[in-house]
Amino acid sequence: MGKEGIKMEDKWGYDINTSSSSCISSINSYYHEVLSYGRKRAVIMEAIDHDRNCVLANILAAHFCCSSDPSRVPSLLHAANSNLEFATPYEKAVFETINCLISPNRDDDVAFELHFKLLNDFPKDLVSLKRAQVLCFYMGRPDLSLQLIEKVLPANNQQDFVYGMLAFPLLELGRMEDAEKAAKKGFEINKEDPWSQHALCHVFQYECRFKEAVEFMEECSKSWAPLSSFMNTHNWWHVALCYLEGNAPFEKVREIYDNHIWKELDRSDATPVEVYLNAIGLLLRVYVRGEIRFFDDHLKILAGYLSNRGFWYLEWHLDLLILWALAFTGKSTEGQDLLNGLKEKVSTMNSKKGKLMQKGLMLAEATYEYGRGDFNKALELLGLDFDAENCKMIGASGEQLDVFNEAWYVMLLDGGQAEKAIEVIEKQLKKRGGSPFLWRLLERGYKILGKQEEAKTVGEKAKALEMAYF
């Protein structure tokens, strides 16, 4: 059993009940790894080695092990709970939030409120802020994420990492000018902050500043070696998309896939599922553009790995991408099993969560049918008022969701809904007028309707943009 001992301060200046400076050092190292998207977050396990009774060390380790080694979670929770009477108010607050967060079938609203209270009392705890923002991401609530960061910003206005965390919900809410300012400020404080780099790339990409985005990110890539498999390959995913959207030769896209995304798997400390998420996300983009022939072998290899059910049900977004890959590569039976499993998961959720996930389930079904080549069924499921932005609850950014909108545009054109396609594509072009692909889709819509003059004008616009970037 633990006991009340020497109170030492962590990086934020908050009291922790431990007499081990090495325990504090490991906790602080863990903080840095989380905020910098480092690949050495397992350092939190060393904190327990230094003080097995430290409540904060045990509860942070429990949260880490939820994804890395779930079998250890119960014993870590027990150790934290057994010593809770000796914990400081800060430790108790962190324990309460994480205990709620990792409980089976948690109530997201309660988990959010607990984090809100914690950050009200301990506003310098940026790791709890990051944890809360991730929760908001999976709730599909960038507005709540922004509310949190704005609450703690006055106490952290010159801190490292904080402005990247400000920029992301701003860009998710479409406030690109504000997001760019925040990301640039974060980059000025720390040029190796991957979340500020990532947010700035998001802005450039959304505004169709593809060449600027590529040049910026390729220069930043010199600092990416220490990043987690997810952050490393996700940043390269953005670079590949900018090449793709900017009509660069497909060799550029394939080079990034081979040398910077798939090659991550060669590292002994790689996390394969994080690589697969970005790999398959890129291949779906390529497919929607009708160019999957450049990646046929890559997709077959990837789908083979994704047949492993150990990679299923980890993230909704990944599950949807797996559904497409399995269905497209002829593994429809396995895809149907995955889809049935998702339906079962939703049926066991509490009513509030289950209702929220209905849109995600609808998108999953449509994605499966799209992969099988039944575009009419997929379009029927999505309907004529679909907008992927309403599906953020699958745990995907606006940029990650956009591929589902693009697929929907193509399905509208193929399914005899050219007028509707033109309407929604023109609406999107008001936001992203520098996208050659959207102009080509619009050209196709006008051709289907026999409006040759309009199609010619739009085609010339598309061609000019295709020649403008790379």
C-alpha positions in Angstrom: 0.0 0.0 0.0 1.1 3.5 -0.6 1.5 6.2 1.9 1.6 9.9 2.1 5.2 10.9 1.4 7.2 13.7 -0.2 5.3 15.7 -2.7 7.2 16.6 -5.8 6.2 18.8 -8.7 5.8 17.6 -12.3 6.5 19.6 -15.4 3.3 21.6 -15.0 4.2 22.5 -11.4 1.5 20.3 -9.9 2.1 18.2 -6.8 2.5 14.4 -7.0 2.8 12.1 -4.1 6.1 10.4 -4.7 9.6 10.5 -3.2 11.2 9.4 -6.5 12.7 12.0 -8.7 13.2 9.3 -11.3 9.5 8.7 -11.3 8.8 12.4 -11.9 11.5 12.4 -14.7 9.8 9.5 -16.5 6.4 11.1 -16.2 7.7 14.4 -17.6 9.4 12.4 -20.5 6.0 10.8 -21.2 4.4 14.2 -21.3 6.9 15.3 -24.0 6.4 12.1 -26.0 2.6 12.6 -26.0 2.7 16.2 -27.0 5.4 15.7 -29.7 3.8 12.6 -31.1 7.0 10.7 -30.2 7.4 7.0 -30.5 8.7 6.4 -26.9 5.6 6.8 -24.9 6.4 3.5 -23.2 8.6 5.6 -21.0 5.6 5.9 -18.7 6.2 2.3 -17.7 9.5 3.3 -16.2 7.7 5.6 -13.9 6.1 2.6 -12.3 9.4 0.8 -11.9 10.7 3.8 -9.9 7.5 4.1 -7.7 4.9 1.3 -8.1 2.6 3.1 -5.7 2.4 6.5 -7.5 -1.2 7.1 -8.5 -0.4 9.4 -11.4 2.2 7.0 -12.9 -0.2 4.0 -12.7 -3.2 5.8 -14.2 -1.2 7.3 -17.0 0.3 3.9 -17.7 -3.2 2.4 -17.7 -4.2 4.8 -20.4 -1.1 4.1 -22.4 -1.7 0.3 -22.1 -5.2 0.5 -23.4 -3.8 0.6 -26.9 -0.4 -1.1 -26.4 -1.0 -3.9 -23.9 -4.7 -4.1 -22.7 -4.0 -7.1 -20.5 -2.0 -4.8 -18.1 -4.8 -2.3 -17.6 -6.7 -3.9 -14.7 -3.6 -4.3 -12.5 -2.6 -0.7 -13.2 -6.0 0.6 -12.4 -6.0 -1.5 -9.2 -2.6 -0.1 -8.1 -3.8 3.5 -8.8 -7.1 2.9 -6.9 -5.4 1.2 -4.0 -3.3 4.3 -3.3 -5.9 6.9 -4.1 -6.4 8.0 -0.5 -2.7 9.3 -0.5 -2.9 11.0 -3.9 -2.8 14.8 -4.3 -5.9 16.7 -5.6 -4.3 16.9 -9.0 -3.6 13.1 -9.2 -7.2 12.4 -8.1 -8.5 14.6 -10.9 -6.4 12.8 -13.5 -7.4 9.4 -12.1 -11.1 10.3 -12.3 -10.9 11.5 -15.9 -8.9 8.6 -17.2 -10.9 6.0 -15.2 -14.0 7.3 -16.9 -12.4 7.6 -20.3 -11.2 4.0 -20.4 -14.3 2.4 -18.8 -16.3 0.1 -21.1 -19.2 1.8 -23.0 -18.2 5.2 -21.4 -20.5 8.2 -21.6 -18.5 10.7 -23.7 -20.3 13.7 -22.3 -19.4 12.7 -18.8 -15.8 12.1 -19.8 -15.7 15.5 -21.4 -17.2 17.3 -18.4 -14.6 15.6 -16.1 -11.8 16.9 -18.4 -13.3 20.3 -18.5 -13.3 20.4 -14.7 -9.8 19.1 -14.5 -8.5 21.8 -16.9 -10.4 24.5 -15.0 -8.6 23.5 -11.8 -5.2 22.6 -13.5 -5.0 24.6 -16.7 -1.3 23.9 -17.4 -1.8 20.2 -17.9 -1.4 20.1 -21.6 -1.4 16.3 -21.8 -4.9 16.2 -20.2 -5.9 18.9 -22.8 -4.5 16.7 -25.6 -6.4 13.7 -24.2 -9.6 15.7 -24.0 -9.1 17.0 -27.6 -8.7 13.4 -28.8 -12.0 12.6 -27.0 -13.7 15.6 -28.8 -12.3 14.3 -32.1 -14.0 11.0 -31.7 -17.1 12.7 -30.6 -17.1 14.7 -33.8 -17.1 17.9 -31.8 -14.4 20.4 -32.8 -16.4 23.1 -31.2 -15.9 21.5 -27.7 -12.2 21.0 -28.5 -11.9 24.7 -29.3 -13.7 25.6 -26.1 -11.2 23.6 -24.1 -8.1 25.2 -25.7 -9.5 28.7 -25.4 -10.1 28.0 -21.7 -6.5 27.1 -20.9 -4.7 29.4 -23.4 -4.3 32.3 -21.0 -2.3 30.1 -18.6 -0.1 28.7 -21.5 0.2 31.5 -24.0 3.9 31.1 -24.6 4.0 27.3 -24.1 5.3 24.8 -26.6 2.7 22.7 -28.4 -0.3 24.8 -27.4 -0.8 26.7 -30.6 -0.9 23.5 -32.7 -3.7 22.3 -30.4 -5.5 25.7 -31.0 -5.0 25.5 -34.8 -6.6 22.0 -35.3 -10.1 22.7 -34.1 -10.1 26.1 -35.8 -9.4 24.4 -39.2 -11.9 21.7 -38.5 -14.5 24.5 -38.0 -13.5 26.1 -41.3 -11.7 29.1 -39.7 -8.7 28.7 -41.9 -7.3 32.2 -41.5 -7.3 31.9 -37.7 -5.9 28.3 -37.9 -3.1 29.5 -40.1 -2.1 32.2 -37.6 -2.2 29.8 -34.7 -0.2 27.2 -36.5 2.4 29.7 -37.6 2.7 30.9 -34.0 3.2 27.3 -32.8 5.8 26.8 -35.5 7.7 29.9 -34.5 7.9 28.7 -30.9 9.1 25.2 -32.0 9.8 24.5 -35.6 9.8 20.8 -34.8 6.3 20.7 -33.4 4.6 18.2 -35.7 1.1 19.2 -34.8 1.7 22.8 -35.8 3.4 21.6 -39.0 0.5 19.3 -39.7 -2.1 22.0 -39.0 -0.3 24.4 -41.3 -0.3 21.8 -44.1 -4.0 21.3 -43.6 -4.6 24.9 -44.2 -2.4 25.1 -47.3 -4.0 21.9 -48.7 -7.6 23.1 -48.1 -6.8 26.4 -49.8 -5.2 24.5 -52.7 -1.8 25.9 -52.1 -0.4 22.5 -53.0 3.1 23.4 -54.0 3.6 25.6 -50.9 2.4 22.7 -48.7 4.7 20.2 -50.3 7.8 22.5 -50.1 6.9 23.3 -46.4 6.4 19.7 -45.3 9.3 18.2 -47.2 11.6 20.7 -45.4 9.9 19.9 -42.1 10.4 16.1 -42.8 14.0 16.3 -41.6 12.5 16.4 -38.0 10.1 13.5 -38.4 12.4 10.5 -37.6 11.4 10.5 -33.8 7.7 10.6 -34.6 5.2 7.8 -34.0 4.3 5.6 -36.9 1.0 7.4 -37.2 2.4 11.0 -37.2 5.3 10.2 -39.5 3.1 8.5 -42.1 0.2 10.8 -41.7 2.4 13.8 -42.5 3.6 12.0 -45.6 0.0 11.2 -46.4 -0.7 14.9 -46.6 2.3 15.4 -48.8 1.1 12.6 -51.2 -2.4 14.1 -51.3 -1.0 17.5 -52.2 0.9 15.9 -55.1 -2.2 14.0 -56.1 -4.5 17.0 -55.9 -2.0 19.2 -57.6 -1.9 16.8 -60.6 1.8 15.8 -60.1 3.0 12.7 -62.0 1.8 9.6 -60.2 5.3 8.5 -59.8 5.6 11.2 -57.1 2.7 9.8 -55.2 3.9 6.2 -55.5 7.4 7.2 -54.4 6.0 8.7 -51.1 3.8 5.6 -50.6 6.8 3.2 -51.1 9.6 5.2 -49.4 7.8 7.1 -46.7 4.6 5.3 -45.7 5.1 1.6 -46.4 8.8 1.8 -45.6 7.9 2.8 -42.0 7.1 -0.9 -41.5 10.8 -1.7 -41.8 11.4 0.0 -38.4 11.6 -2.4 -35.5 9.5 0.0 -33.4 6.8 0.6 -36.0 3.1 0.3 -35.2 1.7 -1.4 -38.3 -1.9 -0.4 -37.8 -1.0 3.3 -37.8 0.8 2.8 -41.1 -2.1 0.9 -42.6 -4.5 3.7 -41.8 -2.5 6.2 -43.9 -1.6 3.7 -46.6 -5.2 2.7 -47.3 -6.4 6.3 -47.0 -4.1 7.3 -49.8 -5.1 4.3 -52.0 -8.8 5.1 -51.7 -8.0 8.6 -52.9 -6.2 7.2 -55.9 -9.1 4.8 -56.7 -11.7 7.6 -56.6 -9.6 9.4 -59.2 -9.7 6.3 -61.4 -6.0 5.6 -61.2 -5.7 2.6 -58.9 -3.9 0.7 -61.7 -0.8 2.5 -60.5 -1.2 0.7 -57.2 -2.8 -2.6 -57.9 -0.1 -4.7 -56.3 0.1 -2.4 -53.4 -3.6 -2.7 -52.6 -3.6 -6.4 -52.9 -0.7 -6.7 -50.4 -2.3 -4.2 -48.0 -5.7 -6.0 -48.2 -4.0 -9.2 -47.3 -2.7 -7.7 -44.1 -6.0 -6.1 -43.3 -7.7 -9.5 -43.5 -6.2 -10.1 -40.1 -9.1 -9.5 -37.7 -6.7 -8.3 -35.0 -6.7 -5.0 -36.9 -10.5 -4.7 -36.9 -12.6 -2.7 -34.5 -9.7 -0.5 -33.4 -11.0 2.7 -35.1 -14.1 3.3 -37.0 -12.3 5.3 -39.7 -9.9 2.5 -40.2 -12.7 -0.1 -40.3 -14.5 1.8 -43.1 -11.3 1.9 -45.1 -10.7 -1.8 -44.5 -14.3 -2.5 -45.7 -13.5 -0.8 -49.0 -10.2 -2.6 -49.4 -11.6 -6.1 -48.6 -14.6 -5.6 -50.8 -12.6 -4.2 -53.7 -10.1 -7.0 -53.7 -12.6 -9.8 -53.7 -12.7 -10.5 -50.0 -16.4 -9.7 -49.7 -17.1 -12.4 -47.2 -14.5 -11.0 -44.8 -15.8 -7.5 -45.5 -19.4 -8.7 -44.6 -18.1 -10.2 -41.3 -16.5 -6.8 -40.5 -19.7 -5.0 -41.3 -21.8 -7.3 -39.2 -19.4 -6.8 -36.3 -19.8 -3.0 -36.6 -23.6 -3.4 -36.6 -23.3 -5.6 -33.5 -21.1 -3.0 -31.8 -23.6 -0.2 -32.4 -26.5 -2.4 -31.1 -24.7 -2.8 -27.7 -23.9 0.9 -27.3 -26.0 3.1 -24.9 -28.9 4.8 -26.7 -27.2 8.2 -27.0 -23.9 6.8 -28.5 -25.8 4.3 -30.7 -27.9 7.0 -32.2 -24.8 9.1 -32.9 -23.1 6.2 -34.7 -26.0 5.5 -37.0 -24.5 7.9 -39.6 -21.1 6.1 -39.2 -22.8 2.8 -39.8 -24.6 4.1 -42.8 -21.3 5.3 -44.3 -19.7 1.9 -43.5 -22.5 0.0 -45.4 -22.2 2.4 -48.3 -18.4 2.1 -48.4 -18.6 -1.7 -48.4 -21.1 -1.6 -51.4 -18.8 0.9 -53.1 -15.9 -1.4 -52.8 -18.0 -4.3 -54.2 -18.8 -2.1 -57.2 -22.5 -1.7 -56.5 -22.5 2.0 -56.9 -26.3 2.2 -57.1 -26.7 0.6 -53.8 -24.0 2.8 -52.2 -25.7 5.9 -53.6 -29.1 4.7 -52.4 -27.6 4.3 -48.9 -25.9 7.8 -48.9 -28.9 9.5 -50.5 -29.0 12.9 -52.3 -28.3 15.0 -49.2 -25.1 13.3 -48.1 -22.2 15.3 -46.6 -19.3 13.5 -45.1 -18.7 16.4 -42.7 -21.7 15.1 -40.8 -19.8 11.8 -40.1 -16.9 13.2 -37.9 -18.0 10.7 -35.2 -16.1 8.0 -37.1 -12.9 9.7 -35.9 -11.7 11.4 -39.0 -10.7 15.0 -39.9 -12.5 17.0 -42.6 -9.6 16.2 -44.9 -9.8 12.5 -44.2 -13.6 12.5 -44.7 -13.4 14.4 -48.0 -12.6 11.3 -50.0 -16.2 10.0 -49.2 -17.6 13.2 -50.6 -15.5 12.8 -53.7 -16.7 9.2 -54.1 -20.3 10.5 -53.7 -19.8 13.1 -56.5 -18.6 10.3 -58.8 -21.5 8.1 -57.9 -24.0 10.9 -58.6 -22.5 11.4 -62.0 -22.5 7.6 -62.7 -26.0 7.2 -61.3 -28.0 9.6 -63.5 -27.8 12.5 -61.0 -25.7 14.9 -63.0 -27.7 18.0 -62.1 -27.3 17.2 -58.4 -23.6 16.5 -58.9 -23.1 19.8 -60.6 -24.9 21.6 -57.8 -22.8 20.1 -55.0 -19.5 20.3 -56.9 -20.1 24.0 -57.7 -20.8 24.6 -54.0 -17.5 22.9 -53.1 -15.6 24.9 -55.7 -16.6 28.1 -53.9 -14.4 26.8 -51.1 -11.7 25.0 -53.0 -11.6 26.6 -56.4 -8.0 25.6 -57.0 -8.8 21.8 -57.2 -8.3 20.5 -60.8 -10.1 17.2 -59.9 -13.3 19.1 -58.9 -13.2 21.1 -62.2 -12.8 17.8 -64.1 -15.9 16.4 -62.4 -17.8 19.5 -63.2 -16.8 19.2 -66.8 -18.0 15.7 -66.9 -21.3 16.7 -65.4 -21.9 19.3 -68.1 -21.0 16.8 -70.8 -23.5 14.3 -69.5 -26.2 17.1 -69.7 -25.1 17.9 -73.2 -23.9 21.4 -72.2 -20.8 21.4 -74.4 -19.9 25.1 -74.2 -20.0 25.0 -70.4 -18.0 21.8 -70.4 -15.4 23.4 -72.7 -15.0 26.4 -70.4 -14.7 24.3 -67.3 -12.3 21.9 -69.0 -10.0 24.8 -69.9 -10.0 25.9 -66.3 -9.2 22.4 -65.1 -6.3 22.2 -67.7 -4.8 25.5 -66.5 -4.8 24.4 -62.9 -3.4 21.0 -63.8 -0.4 22.8 -65.3 0.0 25.3 -62.5 1.3 23.3 -59.5 4.0 20.9 -60.4 
